[in-house]
C-alpha cells in the first residue's frame, strides 16, 4: 500500500475544503485474495494557529466500502466513530493529538454493546 504524506498547513482560514479519498487494499491470506475499496468524501476546516501549530476539524460526509465481510465489517463500523475529528498539528503539518478524543471515547461507550453483539 502506498501512502503520501502531505503537510496540513492551512491554505484558507474559516473555509471548509472538500477532498475525495480513494483507498484500495488487497491482501492474500492462505491463497485467497481479499480486496477492499473505500471512497470517502472528507471536509477540512482550519480553525486557528496556536503556539504549537494548527487546529483543524475533519468531517467524513460520505463513505462507501465495497467489502464488508469479516474483519472488513468491523473496520467499516469503527470508521463511524471517527467521522468527526479535531486535530492539532505542528507547524509542518504532522498530527500531534486528537483534541476531541473524549467525545470519540463517549461515542464508543454508547456503541460498544451493539458492536460486541455483531462480533
C-alpha positions as CSV (number, residue, x, y, z in Angstrom):
1,X,0.0,0.0,0.0
2,X,1.3,3.4,-1.0
3,X,0.7,6.4,1.2
4,X,1.5,10.0,0.6
5,X,2.2,12.4,3.5
6,X,1.4,16.0,2.8
7,X,1.6,18.8,5.3
8,X,-1.7,20.0,6.6
9,X,-0.6,23.7,6.6
10,X,-3.7,25.9,6.2
11,X,-4.5,27.5,2.9
12,X,-7.8,29.2,3.8
13,X,-8.9,30.4,7.2
14,X,-12.6,29.7,8.1
15,X,-13.5,27.9,4.9
16,X,-14.4,24.2,4.6
17,X,-12.3,22.5,1.9
18,X,-13.5,19.2,0.4
19,X,-11.5,16.2,-0.6
20,X,-12.2,12.8,-2.1
21,X,-10.1,9.9,-0.8
22,X,-9.9,6.6,-2.6
23,X,-8.2,3.7,-0.9
24,X,-7.7,0.2,-2.3
25,X,-6.5,-2.6,-0.2
26,X,-5.6,-6.1,-1.4
27,X,-4.3,-9.0,0.7
28,X,-3.8,-12.6,0.1
29,X,-4.3,-15.0,3.0
30,X,-4.0,-18.7,2.5
31,X,-4.1,-18.3,-1.3
32,X,-7.4,-16.4,-1.2
33,X,-7.3,-12.8,-2.4
34,X,-9.3,-10.2,-0.5
35,X,-9.9,-6.8,-2.0
36,X,-11.5,-3.8,-0.4
37,X,-12.0,-0.3,-1.8
38,X,-13.1,2.7,0.2
39,X,-14.2,6.0,-1.2
40,X,-14.7,8.8,1.3
41,X,-15.7,12.4,1.0
42,X,-13.9,14.5,3.6
43,X,-14.2,18.1,4.6
44,X,-11.4,20.0,6.4
45,X,-11.8,23.2,8.3
46,X,-8.9,25.3,9.6
47,X,-9.8,26.9,13.0
48,X,-6.7,28.7,14.1
49,X,-3.0,28.7,14.9
50,X,-1.7,28.4,18.4
51,X,1.8,28.3,20.0
52,X,2.5,24.7,18.9
53,X,0.8,24.5,15.5
54,X,-2.6,24.5,13.8
55,X,-6.0,23.2,14.7
56,X,-8.2,21.5,12.1
57,X,-11.6,19.8,12.1
58,X,-12.3,16.9,9.7
59,X,-15.7,15.6,8.9
60,X,-16.4,12.5,6.8
61,X,-19.6,13.4,4.9
62,X,-19.9,10.2,2.8
63,X,-18.1,6.8,2.9
64,X,-18.6,3.8,0.8
65,X,-16.8,0.5,1.3
66,X,-17.0,-2.4,-1.2
67,X,-16.1,-5.3,1.1
68,X,-18.0,-5.7,4.4
69,X,-17.1,-9.4,5.1
70,X,-15.5,-10.4,8.4
71,X,-12.9,-8.0,9.7
72,X,-13.8,-5.5,7.0
73,X,-17.2,-5.2,8.5
74,X,-15.6,-4.2,11.8
75,X,-13.4,-1.7,10.1
76,X,-16.5,-0.1,8.5
77,X,-18.3,0.1,11.9
78,X,-15.3,1.6,13.6
79,X,-14.9,4.2,10.9
80,X,-18.3,5.6,12.0
81,X,-16.7,6.6,15.3
82,X,-14.0,8.6,13.5
83,X,-16.4,10.6,11.3
84,X,-15.6,13.8,13.0
85,X,-12.1,14.7,14.3
86,X,-10.5,17.8,15.6
87,X,-6.7,17.6,15.2
88,X,-3.7,19.6,16.5
89,X,-0.7,19.6,14.1
90,X,2.8,21.0,14.4
91,X,3.9,23.8,12.1
92,X,5.0,21.2,9.4
93,X,1.5,19.6,9.4
94,X,2.4,16.5,11.4
95,X,-0.5,15.4,13.6
96,X,0.3,15.9,17.4
97,X,-3.0,15.0,19.1
98,X,-6.7,14.4,18.6
99,X,-8.5,17.1,20.6
100,X,-11.9,15.5,20.6
101,X,-10.8,12.2,21.9
102,X,-13.2,12.3,24.9
103,X,-16.2,12.7,22.5
104,X,-14.9,9.7,20.4
105,X,-14.5,7.7,23.6
106,X,-18.0,8.5,24.7
107,X,-19.4,7.5,21.3
108,X,-17.5,4.2,21.7
109,X,-19.1,3.6,25.1
110,X,-22.5,4.1,23.6
111,X,-21.8,1.9,20.6
112,X,-19.7,-0.8,22.2
113,X,-22.5,-3.2,23.2
114,X,-24.0,-3.1,19.7
115,X,-20.5,-3.7,18.2
116,X,-19.9,-6.7,20.6
117,X,-23.2,-8.3,19.5
118,X,-22.0,-8.2,15.9
119,X,-18.7,-9.9,16.6
